[in-house]
Amino acid sequence: MVEQEAFTLLDIKTAISKSPQIEVRSEATCGEIGFLLIEQMKPDILLIDLLLPDMSG
């Protein structure tokens, strides 16, 4: 997950983590770190804020 607001990130992570079929593997608060994690982890699903301060969706 990539979301600039820490509380929003925590809320989304908490909601998703309630499902035993979904595992949150990484999270970032900026696009630069988020895309580094994407390259490393190769996730099946990605949630990303389209209005990040350092990148545009």
C-alpha positions in Angstrom: 0.0 0.0 0.0 1.2 3.5 -0.8 -0.7 6.3 1.1 0.8 9.6 2.2 -1.5 10.0 5.3 -0.3 7.8 8.2 -3.8 7.5 9.8 -5.4 6.6 6.5 -2.8 4.0 5.8 -3.4 2.5 9.3 -7.2 2.5 8.7 -6.9 0.8 5.4 -4.3 -1.8 6.7 -6.6 -2.5 9.7 -9.6 -3.1 7.5 -7.7 -5.3 5.0 -6.0 -7.3 7.7 -9.4 -8.5 9.0 -9.6 -10.9 6.0 -7.6 -14.1 6.6 -7.1 -14.4 2.9 -5.2 -11.1 2.5 -1.8 -10.3 3.8 -0.4 -6.7 3.9 3.2 -7.3 3.0 4.5 -3.7 2.8 3.5 -0.1 3.1 5.0 3.3 2.2 4.0 6.9 2.6 5.6 8.2 -0.6 5.7 7.1 -4.2 9.5 6.8 -4.4 9.7 4.2 -1.6 6.5 2.6 -2.7 7.7 1.9 -6.2 11.0 0.5 -4.8 9.0 -1.9 -2.6 6.8 -2.9 -5.6 9.9 -3.8 -7.7 11.3 -5.8 -4.8 8.2 -7.6 -3.6 6.2 -8.0 -6.9 2.7 -7.9 -5.2 -0.4 -9.4 -6.7 -2.5 -6.4 -5.7 -1.4 -2.8 -5.0 -3.4 0.0 -3.4 -1.9 3.4 -4.2 -3.0 6.9 -3.5 -3.3 8.7 -6.9 -2.5 12.1 -5.3 0.9 11.5 -3.7 3.1 14.6 -3.2 6.1 13.2 -4.9 4.3 11.4 -7.8 1.1 11.7 -9.7 -1.2 8.7 -10.4 
